[in-house]
Amino acid sequence: MLKEIVKKAPEVSNEFETRLFDMILMTITIPRMLQIFQKAIDNEVKMNILYILVNVSSGNTQQIIKMIQLGVIEQLLPFMLTNQFKRDICWVFANLASENVKLRDEVMNRIINVLLCLIRDNTEQAMFVECTRLISNLCSFTPKPSYSIVTHFIEYLIHAATMNDSTIVSQALLGLDYLCEESIYCQELKQPLLPLFIKGIKSGNEELMIVVLQCIGTLILNDNTFAQELVNNGFINEIITISDYITDKITPILMYCLANIVACKQGNVGLLIVNSKLFKNILVEINTSPNHDIVIEAGWVLINVLAVIDEDVMNKILNIDIFDSFYRILSISYSGTYDILFYTLKIIIKILEVGEKESHFHGFNCYQTMLEESNCVGLLDGMKEDCILSVENQELIAEIEKYWEDDNNQMELN
């Protein structure tokens, strides 16, 4: 009866589910269920109890604390190696460990010996989603568990990441992503992760691709040289191949990942991008996407590419589409709290400087003209009067304005 109520609760409302969990935790329901679970009764009854515990353990922080206080961990732990129950028990423990570092450590300290037996002595039987999620959650938050424990987790997660089940692989890579937050593990993980990243990007599985890109972004933040290894192993080429087919769900994290790779200034990543269809797709995202997060993340790729390519390449690729992209980035970043505004202004100055060098061929600064045609000049003219603009950004706009002083004494639209 209670199982059916718990099962239907989310369909009623989140508030009803929360109140139901509170009621279960405030009465003797949990202690009574745990007491029954210890007895030699029909396994179906025990599975129903575990179903309820899995759901209640997905509640809020106070509900999780109450479950731990009621002895859920100690009462379930003896059954963790039992084939019929281990999945749901791992699920309960994963939920209990998912909230914060304090609760993570409370769970880990109580279950670690049994968990290590599960993943060390019975590895293949431990390759299921719930166990992978439990270990992944135990790798989350900072500080990480002790190195001696993490080495066991790494061995398990790397093995899990080679499985054919994409859900298991995604959970395993998520755990490895958590570990890559600390540089000590980046060095150990980057070589085994590289082929898994390439395989994940090729998979076409949206969830898996997102986790791969997230993990790459984390790893690169702690190890710039990994960007070159990605390029050497064809990762950018794979991104170019799939760039026509990515969805709005993948695009923000893909652009974030690409921007970080380019920013590492390893090898010829910028040149690879501008010479491929990927560059056009980046401009399309900036100029047409209704999703501001996508515009900003794609904008970072554009800004970073323009920062690393040389002047000859810049002169070959600069066109009105790029200046239209500047207008979109400036418009969105100006109305929000984005750091990209500062770097976009710096890139515009760099481009105007290049245009000055080229002006002896054309008789005028062609990039100055493109900046006017894209309406960027009018936008900047309005921005410079805004008191909320940072001093640094005001100074950059003033520097841009100097290119118009000879003709108009001020920067304004023609």
TORVEXVO-304404 format. One line per 8 residues: their letters; for each residue x, y, z of C-alpha. Coordinates in nm, 4 decimals. Layout:
<lodos>
A> X Y Z | ...
</lodos>
This chain:
<lodos>
MLKEIVKK> 0.0000 0.0000 0.0000 | 0.2707 0.2506 0.1022 | 0.4778 0.1596 -0.2038 | 0.1892 0.2546 -0.4327 | 0.1399 0.5875 -0.2541 | 0.5128 0.6661 -0.2849 | 0.5027 0.5653 -0.6512 | 0.2116 0.7982 -0.7284
APEVSNEF> 0.3332 1.0908 -0.5145 | 0.5360 1.2711 -0.7881 | 0.2293 1.2680 -1.0119 | 0.0335 1.4652 -0.7492 | 0.2924 1.7372 -0.6817 | 0.6420 1.7946 -0.5475 | 0.4921 1.9453 -0.2335 | 0.2815 1.6339 -0.1710
ETRLFDMI> 0.5854 1.4106 -0.2178 | 0.7895 1.6185 0.0293 | 0.5115 1.6055 0.2891 | 0.4741 1.2314 0.2388 | 0.8463 1.1760 0.2957 | 0.8289 1.3933 0.6090 | 0.5414 1.1856 0.7422 | 0.7280 0.8609 0.6760
LMTITIPR> 1.0370 0.9939 0.8527 | 0.8531 1.1417 1.1525 | 0.6717 0.8170 1.2355 | 0.8066 0.4712 1.3154 | 0.7669 0.3676 0.9508 | 1.1387 0.3553 0.8616 | 1.2544 0.1749 1.1812 | 0.9690 -0.0727 1.1379
MLQIFQKA> 1.0572 -0.1399 0.7733 | 1.4251 -0.1876 0.8601 | 1.3272 -0.4293 1.1356 | 1.1148 -0.6325 0.8933 | 1.3955 -0.6268 0.6356 | 1.6243 -0.8174 0.8751 | 1.3818 -1.1084 0.9018 | 1.3582 -1.4219 0.6871
IDNEVKMN> 1.0606 -1.3072 0.4847 | 0.9624 -1.3136 0.1196 | 1.2135 -1.1228 -0.0956 | 0.9339 -0.9367 -0.2724 | 0.8458 -0.7675 0.0568 | 1.2095 -0.6663 0.0991 | 1.2212 -0.5282 -0.2538 | 0.9105 -0.3188 -0.1790
ILYILVNV> 1.0842 -0.1809 0.1309 | 1.3916 -0.0940 -0.0758 | 1.1713 0.0798 -0.3325 | 1.0359 0.3088 -0.0610 | 1.3833 0.3727 0.0829 | 1.5232 0.4591 -0.2610 | 1.2517 0.7188 -0.3112 | 1.2677 0.8729 0.0361
SSGNTQQI> 1.6490 0.8948 0.0125 | 1.6050 1.1209 -0.2916 | 1.4473 1.3861 -0.0693 | 1.5902 1.7092 0.0680 | 1.8932 1.7541 0.2931 | 1.7017 1.7325 0.6211 | 1.5256 1.4162 0.5062 | 1.8577 1.2571 0.4116
IKMIQLGV> 2.0063 1.3470 0.7513 | 1.7044 1.1920 0.9236 | 1.7412 0.8690 0.7237 | 2.1045 0.8384 0.8295 | 2.0084 0.9064 1.1921 | 1.7472 0.6292 1.1736 | 2.0208 0.3774 1.0923 | 1.9379 0.3087 0.7278
IEQLLPFM> 2.3041 0.2594 0.6358 | 2.3861 0.0176 0.9188 | 2.0703 -0.1877 0.8628 | 2.1174 -0.2243 0.4858 | 2.4957 -0.2644 0.4773 | 2.4997 -0.6411 0.5632 | 2.2911 -0.7034 0.2497 | 2.5032 -0.4932 0.0126
LTNQFKRD> 2.6770 -0.7985 -0.1367 | 2.3502 -0.9893 -0.1845 | 2.2787 -1.0098 -0.5568 | 1.9058 -0.9461 -0.5306 | 1.9402 -0.6375 -0.3115 | 2.2746 -0.4785 -0.4029 | 2.1408 -0.2570 -0.6812 | 1.8755 -0.0857 -0.4722
ICWVFANL> 2.1034 -0.0617 -0.1687 | 2.3711 0.1087 -0.3806 | 2.0967 0.3374 -0.5096 | 1.9967 0.4360 -0.1547 | 2.3593 0.4988 -0.0565 | 2.4209 0.6998 -0.3755 | 2.1249 0.9238 -0.2923 | 2.2405 0.9720 0.0661
ASENVKLR> 2.5913 1.0710 -0.0528 | 2.4789 1.3160 -0.3215 | 2.3971 1.6248 -0.1151 | 2.7212 1.7676 0.0261 | 3.0722 1.6713 0.1360 | 2.9732 1.6108 0.4992 | 2.6998 1.3624 0.4094 | 2.9220 1.2083 0.1419
DEVMNRII> 3.1865 1.1358 0.4049 | 2.9304 1.0028 0.6520 | 2.8115 0.7519 0.3955 | 3.1591 0.6636 0.2678 | 3.3112 0.6081 0.6117 | 3.0363 0.3604 0.7004 | 3.0245 0.1616 0.3775 | 3.3778 0.1787 0.2352
NVLLCLIR> 3.5024 -0.1635 0.3487 | 3.2012 -0.3476 0.2081 | 3.2002 -0.1323 -0.1066 | 3.5649 -0.2136 -0.1780 | 3.4811 -0.5841 -0.1454 | 3.2034 -0.5371 -0.3983 | 3.4152 -0.3617 -0.6602 | 3.7430 -0.5446 -0.5962
DNTEQAMF> 3.6455 -0.9096 -0.5602 | 3.3413 -0.9198 -0.7845 | 3.4194 -0.6589 -1.0460 | 3.1986 -0.7784 -1.3314 | 2.9015 -0.8225 -1.0990 | 2.9603 -0.4685 -0.9717 | 2.9264 -0.3197 -1.3190 | 2.5767 -0.1843 -1.2823
VECTRLIS> 2.4407 0.1697 -1.2979 | 2.3601 0.2090 -0.9291 | 2.7068 0.1043 -0.8122 | 2.8703 0.3309 -1.0700 | 2.6552 0.6213 -0.9584 | 2.7432 0.5538 -0.5933 | 3.1169 0.5620 -0.6640 | 3.0741 0.8665 -0.8866
NLCSFTPK> 2.8968 1.0505 -0.6035 | 3.1708 0.9512 -0.3592 | 3.4187 1.1251 -0.5933 | 3.2200 1.4486 -0.5929 | 3.2783 1.7555 -0.3769 | 3.6057 1.8865 -0.2357 | 3.8212 1.7723 -0.0683 | 3.8307 1.4348 -0.2395
PSYSIVTH> 3.8533 1.1089 -0.0436 | 4.2001 0.9842 0.0474 | 4.4315 0.8860 -0.2384 | 4.4336 0.5215 -0.1241 | 4.0554 0.5049 -0.1634 | 4.0436 0.7055 -0.4863 | 4.2863 0.4663 -0.6585 | 4.0291 0.1871 -0.6137
FIEYLIHA> 3.7560 0.4152 -0.7463 | 3.9655 0.5092 -1.0516 | 4.0260 0.1450 -1.1397 | 3.6545 0.0735 -1.1161 | 3.5425 0.3843 -1.3059 | 3.7886 0.3366 -1.5931 | 3.6650 -0.0210 -1.6331 | 3.3013 0.0917 -1.6115
ATMNDSTI> 3.3678 0.3558 -1.8790 | 3.4564 0.0789 -2.1274 | 3.1209 -0.0984 -2.0916 | 2.8655 -0.1106 -2.3724 | 2.5916 0.0440 -2.1564 | 2.5929 0.4196 -2.2287 | 2.4266 0.4997 -1.8942 | 2.7024 0.3204 -1.7025
VSQALLGL> 2.9676 0.4908 -1.9176 | 2.8119 0.8344 -1.8565 | 2.8030 0.7785 -1.4798 | 3.1633 0.6545 -1.4814 | 3.2874 0.9550 -1.6806 | 3.0973 1.1866 -1.4474 | 3.2883 1.0389 -1.1525 | 3.6164 1.0806 -1.3397
DYLCEESI> 3.5161 1.4385 -1.4207 | 3.4816 1.5039 -1.0460 | 3.8312 1.3648 -0.9892 | 3.9754 1.5815 -1.2682 | 3.8901 1.8823 -1.0528 | 4.2207 1.8102 -0.8756 | 4.5411 1.8252 -1.0804 | 4.6940 1.5249 -0.9018
YCQELKQP> 4.4422 1.2994 -1.0759 | 4.4557 1.4726 -1.4161 | 4.8028 1.3350 -1.4886 | 4.6913 0.9860 -1.3956 | 4.3665 0.9971 -1.5908 | 4.4379 1.1814 -1.9164 | 4.5902 0.8860 -2.1043 | 4.3193 0.6280 -2.0234
LLPLFIKG> 4.0499 0.8920 -2.0795 | 4.1651 1.0015 -2.4261 | 4.0317 0.7006 -2.6232 | 3.7138 0.7062 -2.4131 | 3.6567 1.0700 -2.5109 | 3.6974 0.9955 -2.8818 | 3.4639 0.6957 -2.8543 | 3.2090 0.8993 -2.6589
IKSGNEEL> 3.2006 1.1826 -2.9126 | 3.1537 0.9315 -3.1942 | 2.8727 0.7525 -3.0073 | 2.5970 0.9942 -3.1077 | 2.4489 0.9490 -2.7592 | 2.3534 1.2967 -2.6376 | 2.3888 1.2293 -2.2642 | 2.7260 1.0619 -2.3105
MIVVLQCI> 2.8576 1.3376 -2.5388 | 2.7654 1.6046 -2.2824 | 2.9533 1.4235 -2.0044 | 3.2566 1.3732 -2.2328 | 3.2690 1.7438 -2.3181 | 3.2221 1.8407 -1.9538 | 3.5056 1.6104 -1.8476 | 3.7368 1.7466 -2.1193
GTLILNDN> 3.6641 2.1019 -2.0078 | 3.7504 2.0160 -1.6473 | 4.0689 1.8317 -1.7418 | 4.1958 2.1120 -1.9655 | 4.1480 2.3689 -1.6887 | 4.4020 2.1715 -1.4857 | 4.6307 2.0581 -1.7700 | 4.6685 2.2841 -2.0753
TFAQELVN> 4.8892 2.0342 -2.2584 | 4.5977 1.7925 -2.2883 | 4.4523 2.0178 -2.5587 | 4.7385 1.9240 -2.7928 | 4.6832 1.5536 -2.7240 | 4.3180 1.5966 -2.8192 | 4.4183 1.7638 -3.1462 | 4.6825 1.4996 -3.2219
NGFINEII> 4.4258 1.2235 -3.1747 | 4.1671 1.3745 -3.4074 | 3.9238 1.5157 -3.1513 | 3.8754 1.8483 -3.3330 | 3.8143 1.6618 -3.6593 | 3.5425 1.4584 -3.4865 | 3.3818 1.7804 -3.3604 | 3.3917 1.9222 -3.7130
TISDYITD> 3.2223 1.6070 -3.8431 | 2.9330 1.6244 -3.5963 | 2.8963 2.0040 -3.5886 | 2.6070 2.0020 -3.8386 | 2.4034 1.7657 -3.6230 | 2.4448 1.8841 -3.2648 | 2.1384 1.9926 -3.0673 | 2.0792 2.2972 -2.8482
KITPILMY> 2.1277 2.0718 -2.5468 | 2.4836 1.9846 -2.6503 | 2.5843 2.3158 -2.8096 | 2.6602 2.5220 -2.4924 | 2.8928 2.2613 -2.3403 | 3.0505 2.1914 -2.6818 | 3.1281 2.5610 -2.7309 | 3.2588 2.5872 -2.3732
CLANIVAC> 3.4878 2.2919 -2.4371 | 3.6125 2.4304 -2.7705 | 3.6768 2.7740 -2.6195 | 3.8912 2.6167 -2.3474 | 4.0843 2.4081 -2.6004 | 4.1572 2.7137 -2.8172 | 4.2551 2.9221 -2.5131 | 4.5295 2.6713 -2.4298
KQGNVGLL> 4.7185 2.7923 -2.7415 | 4.8418 2.4421 -2.8110 | 4.9274 2.3654 -3.1734 | 4.7113 2.4972 -3.4564 | 4.3612 2.4554 -3.3113 | 4.2520 2.8048 -3.4158 | 4.3627 2.7423 -3.7739 | 4.1863 2.4044 -3.7811
IVNSKLFK> 3.8624 2.5695 -3.6773 | 3.8693 2.8669 -3.9176 | 3.9500 2.6371 -4.2118 | 3.6488 2.4140 -4.1442 | 3.2693 2.4351 -4.1605 | 3.2762 2.4496 -3.7816 | 3.3730 2.8175 -3.7958 | 3.0680 2.9035 -4.0048
NILVEINT> 2.8487 2.7056 -3.7650 | 2.9927 2.9011 -3.4709 | 2.9002 3.2306 -3.6393 | 2.5507 3.1009 -3.7163 | 2.4984 3.0123 -3.3493 | 2.6125 3.3580 -3.2385 | 2.4008 3.5451 -3.4920 | 2.0799 3.3396 -3.4834
SPNHDIVI> 2.0450 3.1404 -3.1606 | 1.7656 3.2620 -2.9288 | 1.9538 3.0992 -2.6393 | 2.1830 3.3596 -2.4836 | 2.3982 3.0938 -2.3152 | 2.4737 2.9461 -2.6571 | 2.5544 3.2909 -2.7990 | 2.7988 3.3654 -2.5182
EAGWVLIN> 2.9701 3.0235 -2.5251 | 3.0021 3.0347 -2.9053 | 3.1231 3.3927 -2.8655 | 3.4069 3.2733 -2.6438 | 3.5178 3.0349 -2.9200 | 3.5202 3.3195 -3.1732 | 3.7067 3.5588 -2.9430 | 3.9653 3.2961 -2.8463
VLAVIDED> 4.0191 3.1942 -3.2102 | 4.0755 3.5564 -3.3131 | 4.3189 3.5945 -3.0242 | 4.5423 3.3038 -3.1328 | 4.5488 3.3251 -3.5139 | 4.8068 3.5434 -3.6890 | 4.7301 3.8615 -3.8811 | 4.7500 3.6988 -4.2252
VMNKILNI> 4.4824 3.4448 -4.1327 | 4.2755 3.7168 -3.9682 | 4.2785 3.9261 -4.2861 | 4.1567 3.6260 -4.4865 | 3.8594 3.5438 -4.2638 | 3.7313 3.8798 -4.1361 | 3.3963 3.9674 -4.2941 | 3.0699 4.1354 -4.2037
DIFDSFYR> 2.9357 3.8131 -4.0451 | 3.2091 3.8307 -3.7815 | 3.1307 4.1959 -3.7086 | 2.7605 4.1080 -3.6850 | 2.8672 3.8468 -3.4306 | 3.0477 4.1168 -3.2331 | 2.7252 4.3183 -3.2278 | 2.5275 4.0213 -3.0900
ILSISYSG> 2.7922 3.9404 -2.8274 | 2.8176 4.3047 -2.7190 | 2.4392 4.3439 -2.6985 | 2.3898 4.0364 -2.4814 | 2.7005 4.0710 -2.2658 | 2.6298 4.4395 -2.2024 | 2.2827 4.3618 -2.0657 | 2.4131 4.0785 -1.8472
TYDILFYT> 2.7110 4.0115 -1.6242 | 2.9468 3.8470 -1.8702 | 3.3269 3.8751 -1.8704 | 3.3247 3.8329 -2.2467 | 3.2421 4.2032 -2.2950 | 3.5944 4.3035 -2.1881 | 3.7638 4.0511 -2.4196 | 3.5402 4.1356 -2.7152
LKIIIKIL> 3.6402 4.5007 -2.6846 | 4.0076 4.4002 -2.6731 | 3.9683 4.1889 -2.9881 | 3.7966 4.4774 -3.1681 | 4.0953 4.6970 -3.0823 | 4.3323 4.4291 -3.2134 | 4.1350 4.4081 -3.5392 | 4.1319 4.7863 -3.5833
EVGEKESH> 4.5100 4.7875 -3.5345 | 4.5443 4.5231 -3.8074 | 4.3155 4.7338 -4.0273 | 4.5422 5.0348 -3.9820 | 4.8396 4.8329 -4.1068 | 4.6395 4.7257 -4.4124 | 4.4977 5.0726 -4.4819 | 4.7814 5.1654 -4.7181
FHGFNCYQ> 4.6440 4.9017 -4.9609 | 4.2846 5.0254 -4.9441 | 4.3282 5.3905 -4.8576 | 4.1106 5.3423 -4.5501 | 4.0674 5.1059 -4.2542 | 3.8236 4.8497 -4.3957 | 3.7595 4.6984 -4.0523 | 3.6582 5.0389 -3.9227
TMLEESNC> 3.3992 5.0463 -4.2021 | 3.2740 4.6950 -4.1190 | 3.2389 4.7956 -3.7552 | 3.0153 5.0833 -3.8656 | 2.8103 4.8689 -4.1067 | 2.7397 4.6122 -3.8341 | 2.5997 4.8876 -3.6059 | 2.8660 4.8101 -3.3457
VGLLDGMK> 2.9752 5.1745 -3.3503 | 2.6304 5.2997 -3.2546 | 2.6042 5.0391 -2.9807 | 2.9439 5.1309 -2.8375 | 2.8567 5.4994 -2.8592 | 2.5552 5.4367 -2.6368 | 2.7461 5.2126 -2.3989 | 3.0205 5.4641 -2.3244
EDCILSVE> 2.7738 5.6948 -2.1466 | 2.6493 5.4225 -1.9119 | 2.7656 5.4700 -1.5542 | 2.7358 5.0973 -1.4759 | 3.0077 5.0123 -1.7267 | 3.3339 4.9167 -1.5563 | 3.6294 5.1550 -1.5724 | 3.8268 4.8976 -1.7724
NQELIAEI> 3.5523 4.8678 -2.0341 | 3.5089 5.2459 -2.0524 | 3.8817 5.2795 -2.1209 | 3.8648 5.0191 -2.3993 | 3.5698 5.1953 -2.5641 | 3.7615 5.5237 -2.5431 | 4.0528 5.3553 -2.7205 | 3.8200 5.2330 -2.9956
EKYWEDDN> 3.6715 5.5828 -3.0250 | 4.0117 5.7265 -3.1182 | 3.9869 5.5648 -3.4637 | 3.7024 5.8058 -3.5468 | 3.8482 6.1207 -3.3923 | 4.0244 6.2450 -3.7047 | 3.7020 6.2453 -3.9039 | 3.4240 6.3271 -3.6588
NQMELN> 3.5848 6.4203 -3.3257 | 3.3571 6.1563 -3.1740 | 3.2432 5.8028 -3.2436 | 2.8989 5.7970 -3.3986 | 2.7013 5.6208 -3.6686 | 2.7314 5.7652 -4.0182
</lodos>
